[in-house]
Amino acid sequence: MTSPMGTHATPPHTTDDDFFQAGELYRLMSAEETSRLVANIAGGLSQVSRDDVIEKDLAHFHAADPEYGRRVEEAVRALRED
């Protein structure tokens, strides 16, 4: 970045990724809110016919928060087994 003070690199932050804020929001939610969120996501994702798309999406939830990913994955699998 160039500024009147010279050229310098923008320092990286540990929170500079696509998943940090999603994980933070999930961890702020109440148990009831996270249950509704997981159920809503799993309901839609379980309707996807391509396993590779489901696996890629699940990886995003796992990256945001391990519990979030686990819960969505379990709910999707349960709905697809029905």
C-alpha positions as a Markdown table, in Angstrom:
| # | Residue | x | y | z |
|---|---|---|---|---|
| 1 | Met | 0.0 | 0.0 | 0.0 |
| 2 | Thr | 1.3 | 3.5 | -0.9 |
| 3 | Ser | 0.5 | 6.5 | 1.3 |
| 4 | Pro | 2.0 | 9.9 | 1.9 |
| 5 | Met | 4.1 | 8.2 | 4.7 |
| 6 | Gly | 5.6 | 5.7 | 2.3 |
| 7 | Thr | 5.1 | 2.2 | 1.1 |
| 8 | His | 4.3 | -0.6 | 3.6 |
| 9 | Ala | 2.7 | -4.0 | 3.7 |
| 10 | Thr | -0.7 | -4.4 | 5.3 |
| 11 | Pro | -0.1 | -6.6 | 8.3 |
| 12 | Pro | -2.0 | -10.0 | 8.2 |
| 13 | His | -4.5 | -10.7 | 10.9 |
| 14 | Thr | -5.4 | -14.1 | 12.2 |
| 15 | Thr | -9.0 | -13.3 | 11.5 |
| 16 | Asp | -8.5 | -12.5 | 7.8 |
| 17 | Asp | -10.2 | -15.5 | 6.3 |
| 18 | Asp | -13.7 | -16.3 | 5.0 |
| 19 | Phe | -14.8 | -18.3 | 8.0 |
| 20 | Phe | -13.8 | -16.4 | 11.2 |
| 21 | Gln | -16.9 | -14.2 | 11.3 |
| 22 | Ala | -19.3 | -17.1 | 10.6 |
| 23 | Gly | -17.7 | -19.0 | 13.4 |
| 24 | Glu | -17.9 | -16.1 | 15.8 |
| 25 | Leu | -21.6 | -15.5 | 15.0 |
| 26 | Tyr | -22.4 | -19.2 | 15.5 |
| 27 | Arg | -20.7 | -19.1 | 18.9 |
| 28 | Leu | -22.7 | -16.1 | 19.9 |
| 29 | Met | -26.0 | -17.7 | 19.2 |
| 30 | Ser | -28.1 | -19.4 | 21.8 |
| 31 | Ala | -28.7 | -23.2 | 21.8 |
| 32 | Glu | -32.1 | -22.7 | 20.3 |
| 33 | Glu | -30.8 | -20.4 | 17.6 |
| 34 | Thr | -28.0 | -22.8 | 16.6 |
| 35 | Ser | -30.5 | -25.7 | 16.5 |
| 36 | Arg | -32.7 | -23.7 | 14.1 |
| 37 | Leu | -29.8 | -22.7 | 12.0 |
| 38 | Val | -28.4 | -26.2 | 11.7 |
| 39 | Ala | -31.9 | -27.6 | 10.8 |
| 40 | Asn | -32.5 | -24.9 | 8.1 |
| 41 | Ile | -29.1 | -25.4 | 6.5 |
| 42 | Ala | -29.3 | -29.2 | 6.7 |
| 43 | Gly | -32.9 | -29.2 | 5.2 |
| 44 | Gly | -31.7 | -27.4 | 2.1 |
| 45 | Leu | -28.3 | -29.1 | 1.8 |
| 46 | Ser | -29.8 | -32.6 | 2.1 |
| 47 | Gln | -31.7 | -32.0 | -1.1 |
| 48 | Val | -28.6 | -31.5 | -3.2 |
| 49 | Ser | -28.0 | -34.5 | -5.4 |
| 50 | Arg | -24.2 | -34.1 | -5.9 |
| 51 | Asp | -22.1 | -35.5 | -3.0 |
| 52 | Asp | -19.1 | -33.5 | -4.0 |
| 53 | Val | -21.1 | -30.2 | -3.6 |
| 54 | Ile | -22.3 | -31.4 | -0.2 |
| 55 | Glu | -18.8 | -32.3 | 1.0 |
| 56 | Lys | -17.4 | -28.9 | -0.1 |
| 57 | Asp | -20.2 | -27.1 | 1.7 |
| 58 | Leu | -19.7 | -29.1 | 4.8 |
| 59 | Ala | -16.0 | -28.2 | 4.8 |
| 60 | His | -17.0 | -24.6 | 5.0 |
| 61 | Phe | -19.1 | -25.2 | 8.1 |
| 62 | His | -16.2 | -27.2 | 9.7 |
| 63 | Ala | -13.8 | -24.3 | 8.9 |
| 64 | Ala | -16.1 | -21.8 | 10.7 |
| 65 | Asp | -16.4 | -23.9 | 13.8 |
| 66 | Pro | -15.8 | -27.7 | 14.4 |
| 67 | Glu | -19.1 | -28.1 | 16.3 |
| 68 | Tyr | -21.0 | -26.2 | 13.7 |
| 69 | Gly | -19.6 | -28.5 | 10.9 |
| 70 | Arg | -20.2 | -31.6 | 12.9 |
| 71 | Arg | -23.8 | -30.7 | 13.7 |
| 72 | Val | -24.6 | -29.8 | 10.1 |
| 73 | Glu | -22.9 | -32.9 | 8.8 |
| 74 | Glu | -24.8 | -35.2 | 11.1 |
| 75 | Ala | -28.2 | -33.5 | 10.3 |
| 76 | Val | -27.6 | -33.7 | 6.6 |
| 77 | Arg | -26.6 | -37.4 | 6.8 |
| 78 | Ala | -29.7 | -38.2 | 8.9 |
| 79 | Leu | -32.0 | -36.4 | 6.4 |
| 80 | Arg | -30.5 | -38.2 | 3.4 |
| 81 | Glu | -30.9 | -41.6 | 5.1 |
| 82 | Asp | -34.7 | -41.1 | 5.4 |
